[in-house]
Amino acid sequence: MQAFRKGFDAIFPISSLAPFTHSSGSDSELETVVCGVGCGDPEWQNKEELMKNIDPDHGYDRNSSQYRHFIRYITELDNKRRPEFLKFLTGSKRLPTGGFSSLQPHLTLVLKRENPGQTPDQILPSVMACQNYVKSPQYSSYEIFKARFDYAVLEGQQNFTLS
C-alpha cells in the first residue's frame, strides 16, 4: 500500500485530494467512490428500500415468510456483522456506490430444495456470488433461519465452498 501511495503521489499529489474528505463519519468521499458504500449506511435499516432492491424468485415471492425473514435478518445486523454478511453474499465487504440498488444483478433470494432424506432445517443457505443469488431453504422459524445464516456467514468468510 505504501508503494502504491508513493507512486500515486508522484503522478497526482495526494494532498490535492483533500477536498474529497470530510470530517464526519469514518469513510472519506474518495474511499466511497473507489471502494463502495460502508456498512453504516441507513439503507440497512430501511425495510422498504431493501424490498425494492432485493428480489424474491424461483420459489419465493414478496409474501413468502423466508423473504420476510431475509429482510428482517439484514435489518437486524449490526455494523460489525454487515461486512461479514456482504463478504458471504458477494465476495466483497462493501456495497457498490449506491448501495443495494447498485448491485448488478440485483440481490435475489431463491428457494434451495433439500435432498431426499433431509429437512429444510438441516440445510445451510448458500450463495452464487457472481449472480448475487442467495439460496435458502424454507426454514421452520425465524430462529432457525437466523442460526443457519449466522453459521453460513461465519464459515463462508474464507472461501466459497458453501454453494
N, C-alpha and C positions, 0 to 999 in steps of 0.2 A: 504494500500500500504506500509505503514511503517513497519507493522508486516511482510509482505512478504519479504521486503528488508532485515530486520533484520534476518529472518530465512534463507534466501538465503545466506546472508553474513556469517552466522555461518558455512555453509557447503562449500561454494565456495566464497572466499573473492571477493567482488565487485571490489576492486582495481585491481584485476588480469584481469578484463575485459577492462582496459584502452586501450589496442591495438585495440579494436574494435570501438573506437570512432574516429571521425575526426572533424576538426575544421570548415570545410566549410559546409554550409547548416544547417538545423535545426534538421535533423534526424541523429541518430547515426547508425553505421553499425549494431550493435546488435538489436536496435529497428526495423530496417528494416527487419532483419531476423525473429524476433519474431512477429512483428505486420503487416508487409507488406509494400508496397510502399506508400510513402506520395503523396500528391496531387500536388506537384510542379514538377512532372516528365514531361519531354518534350514530352513524348508519347501523352499527351493530345492535343498537337497542331499538331500532325502529322496525317493528314487525311489518308494517305496511310497505316500507321501502324494500325490505328483504323479500317479501312476497312478490313484488313487482320484478325482482331481479333473480329469483331462484325459481326455476320451473319444475313442476312435477311431470313425470311422463312414464311410459311403459309400466303401467300397473298402478300408478298414483295420480291423483288429481288434487286440486287445491282444498278439497274437503276431506282428504284422507287423513286419518289420525297420524300416520307416520310423517306426512308432510308437515302437519302442525307441530309434531314432536321435534322435527328437524329445525323449524323456525324457532321454536322455544329454546332448543339446545343452543343455537347460535346466540340468541339474545342473553342467555344466562352465562356465557363465557366471560371470564374476567380478562383484563388486559394481558395477564401473564399467559393464559391459555390460548388466546387468539392466534398468536404466531404459530404455535404448535398445530392448531386446528388447520390453519391455512397451508402449512407445510404438508400435512397429511393429504389435504384436498388437491392442492395444485403443484406442490413441489417447491413453492416459494413462501417465505414467511410474511410477505406483504401482498396486498391487493394492488392492482394497477391503478394509476392515477384515474380517479373517477369512481373508485370503489367497486362493489359487486356489479354495478351496472356496466362496467367496462370489461368484465371478463368475457372473453370470446373463445369458444362459445359460452353462453350463459351457464351458470352452475345449474345442474339438473339432478333431481333426486329420482331414482328409478328403483323398481322392485327387484330385489335379489331373492331368487327362489332357492329353497332348501333342497338338498339331495334326498333321495329315498332313505327313510330311517332317521332323518333329522327333524328337529322342530326349529322354527324360526329363532327362538330364544337361544339356541345353541350356536348360532352363526354370527360371525363378526361382520360389520359393514366393510365395504371395500370401495376403492375409487379407481377411476380411469382418469388420471391427472391430465393427460393430453386432451381429453374431451370434456373435462370438468364434470364428469359423471360421478355421482355418489350412489352406490348400490347398497340398499338397506332392506333387510327382510321385514316382515310385519311383526314387530315385537309385541308381546302381550301387554306391555305397560310402558309408561314413560321412564320409570326407574330402570327397567331392563335396557331400554333404548339408550339412556344416558350412560349406564355402566358399560355397554358394549362399545359405544362410540368413544368414551373416555379411554378404554383399553386399546382400541384400534389406533386412536390418535397417538397415544403414548408409544405403542410398539411400532408405529409407522414413521417415526422420526428419522430413522437411519436408512430406511430402504423402502422400496415399493413392492414388497413381496406379498402384501395382503390383497391381491387382486382376485 
